[in-house]
Amino acid sequence: MIQRNLEICFTPAAFDAHADSEAVVVVIDVLRATSSICAAFASGVREIIPVATVEEARAMKEQGYLLAAERDGYVLDFADFGNSPFNFSADRVNGKSVAYSTTNGTGIMKQAAECHDVVIGSYLNMSALCSWIIDQQRKVVIVCAGWKRRFSLEDAVCAGAMAERLMESGRFTTICDSVHAATDLWGAAKNDLMGYIEKAAQRSRLRDKGLDDCIGYCHTFDVTDVIPVLREGRLVAL
Amino acid sequence: MIQRNLEICFTPAAFDAHADSEAVVVVIDVLRATSSICAAFASGVREIIPVATVEEARAMKEQGYLLAAERDGYVLDFADFGNSPFNFSADRVNGKSVAYSTTNGTGIMKQAAECHDVVIGSYLNMSALCSWIIDQQRKVVIVCAGWKRRFSLEDAVCAGAMAERLMESGRFTTICDSVHAATDLWGAAKNDLMGYIEKAAQRSRLRDKGLDDCIGYCHTFDVTDVIPVLREGRLVAL
């Protein structure tokens, strides 16, 4: 058995140093984009079209798409709803195409689009995603969406949880320091995950905006088996 | 007393997100650039001129400067010596001007030059540097030189050791997730620092090249009180 290389990239700013056309890229934005995308597919959304800019988001709305779009936690005024996983309920999104634009999560999907596969990771689909990744027999780069090109604690901890599982499978090796760091951060966090996440700046930002009702949900393992994957610029369920 | 903001930037790739013309920037490259710079000043070097490119390094040598220069651990063939702290002995550098170019450490100094002050940090000058930083009453950004735009474990751990001291002074506050992460990594490492650093990719690289005689020295606290600071493109002792 050939062991594949596992890497973690803590910020989209450093993605070029990790990019590899043969790799599977896992995008993580725990609070809240990739948790919300998993929730949307659990609610039966047909496809999600990530759009990077506000201008693109407006154009998608004008073309008749349902639009989920926020910046810094605030819903764009022309959008149908924002970036909470609770917005993507079955009555709203089941069977629909949704255009989606967020502060940090959607940009990195476009950046990674040239890699072999781009999949969406969160606690919500952790077990199903890890099983699928192990079967791919490819190099894996877990990318943390972070916050405005900075490191985000909640994304690093989730990446560490995923890395621990992948390394325990025996199918991966690593020479990437971020994997060791993220695994140790997960180790520090896992016995009191909600308590640990209190330190995260994004935790405070969401509290300040009254948007923190979803924190517990976004840190819940295995709510769904869905694996959203990018195909020709659109996220669909594998 | 006004608390100042403390930030850590884990990779030069993300420095733009942290740059601030009013901030003191601390550059850390434990293995080996900033440890070697501290060792050089402890040996009485008059000034060190960081040069980013191989071409600039060659030009400095042709102008008659003593040249310390490496790429990926190997001494450039036209340089006088490389990047080990043991190269910067008093008999070689005392009273001299040295041009200096390394894979990761010198580029970020140029990148940060527009900030209020750029100082050189390592375990070797930790206590003296922390005391000076606390007196500045300015925002502080600790930048890890990393490795080819990636995260480096040994730099993050050293940044965490520094952050712990600065936060304990009561003079700083932080909303930067990297500060929490680095402090927790330092917490995981500090009871067996040499054992922990075994995980670092740069530890393996230096071993593979037979350059790891300096690992213990580079992780020794308070060998010197010197604080190298960038002044008009040259590092001098404060």
Interface residues (C-beta under 8 A of the other chain):
Chain A: C9 F10 T11 A13 A14 D16 A17 H18 W147 K148 R149 R150 F151 S152 L153 A156 I175 C176 D177 S178 H180 A181 D184 L185 G187 A188 K199 A200 A201 Q202 S204
Chain B: C9 F10 T11 A13 A14 D16 A17 H18 W147 K148 R149 R150 F151 S152 L153 A156 I175 C176 D177 S178 H180 A181 D184 L185 G187 A188 K199 A200 A201 Q202 S204
